[in-house]
């Protein structure tokens, strides 16, 4: 979440390691829980679906290839953009916006169906590509529909050069929803570019306030006094051995459940309202004054009243004021945590809340009916779930109903499989059983599992048949959270877990890189949240030296980031791990 003066925004973005591309969408906090889908197509295209009342609003943010790139790259970009936009249903409101790096020209000149006739400048080849895209998708360039003065047309200004390269395209059928499209000339978002503002009129349905459902405060069981009261009351009602009670398994379970719920209600109590989370706010009077001064000097510099150096000095001053305010706010926030007795629980609560906030979709998950259409209304959602469960519960599998065995209910713990049972049964190889320790060798034994899994070493295999049905052949696939590649080994799984580890690290980035939080506390949060994700499923990996080097290399990058050091500091890995009280990820 990005905090502004009076609003909070969430950034959805995608980029690349080279810094040659990147695109994103800023969304106000009040609309965050209305996001139903986010699709990061490439480092130049990102798509978001937003539920506004009963209307699905699809926004596609783009960053077209620059003039210096090849024709092949430009054609590939528009081919992919057409493929994405063509999949958007006609019932949805579609808007494609961003930096198209082209000039559509002042007049329509043969593109009257797409160009509104109120453009700016001269048309070039890249501008023709934009208009051709509009023809292909039956869209119009919204920037050219409304008459504006020159300052409300220019989106890019560098010295004396003024052009328009940022555009918004909408479907022709949605033209009636547009009320205004203009440029804000006095606002500096990024260097040389100016923000384009579009007003849509979308009918918003008044939502019924969600009814609050109270919950038992089970988290209070972490308090020692509450825990003792809970244990004493449970022992008084159930006795020291709950299994000694008579009756069937269902009766014993019902008595245990009712007792635990009743005692929890008496000792912990109920919640009385929805949860409220305090937000740390860093904006103060010093920041306010420095921002105002910077904006004033920027406006005066554009009009030629002051020189550029005065504006740059005010800009640096404003940045220092913002950095100082944020640092003090973080220190005040974490200082309260470090003074508390439940420091560990509070830090992990913040980490959990931060990870949830950084998810792309945090609101209610939408579902599709059997026809693939999104269910918008509550009744449509209920009907979709009803059809799904009717089909799921009524699916019959081939079985002999008449000869089914009747067995008694089994109570008590599950049977523990010991080494002797495996040795006598000769089920599978030791490597397939997962049991550690020494087992007796039997040269005549053939593992049926290994025999079934053996396949021919042939890279030209196109299809595999199982019980007469063809199974698709792929290079890699995900199974139980692990990635299995066609080349064997753990390379594909290691790279997949490294990506997941970086994803989790970025979710907790504000907490792990905060200068106000002690390094030992950072280390505890990191150890609990990141390595566990990176090493998930590693028990079954046939690990090579190269795989472990990859894991340790990425682990050290995260550690250096948390310690705010780089390779230029020439610090040993053991020293950095000692600061965070961390062990090597390979141990």
Secondary structure, DSSP 8 states (H G I E B T S, - for coil): -EE-SS-EEEEEEEE-SSSS-EEEEEEEGGGGGGEEEEEEEETTEEEEEEEETTEEEEEEEEE---TTS-HHHHHHHHHHHHHHHHTS-TTSEEEEEEE-----BSS-TT-TTT--S--BS---HHHHHHHHHHHHHTEEEGGGTS---GGGT--EEETTEEE--EEEEEEGGGGGGEEEEEE-TT--SSSSB--EEEEE---------------B-GGGGGSHHHHHHHHHHHHHHH-S-GGG--S-HHHHHHHHHHHHHHHHHHHH-B--S-----------HHHHHHHHHHHHHHHHHHTTSS-HHHHHHHHHHHHHHHHHHHHHHHHHHHHHHHHSTTHHHHHHHHHHHHHHHTSS--S----B-TTS-B--SHHHHHHHHHHHHHHHHT------STT--------SS-----HHHHHHHT-S-HHHH---S-----TT---HHHHHH-----TT--EEEETTEEEE--SEEEETTEEEETT-SSHHHHHHHHHHHHHHHHHTHHHHT-TTS-HHHHHHHHHHHTHHHHTTTGGG----HHHHHHHHHHHHHHHHHHHT--GGG---HHHHHHHHT---TT-
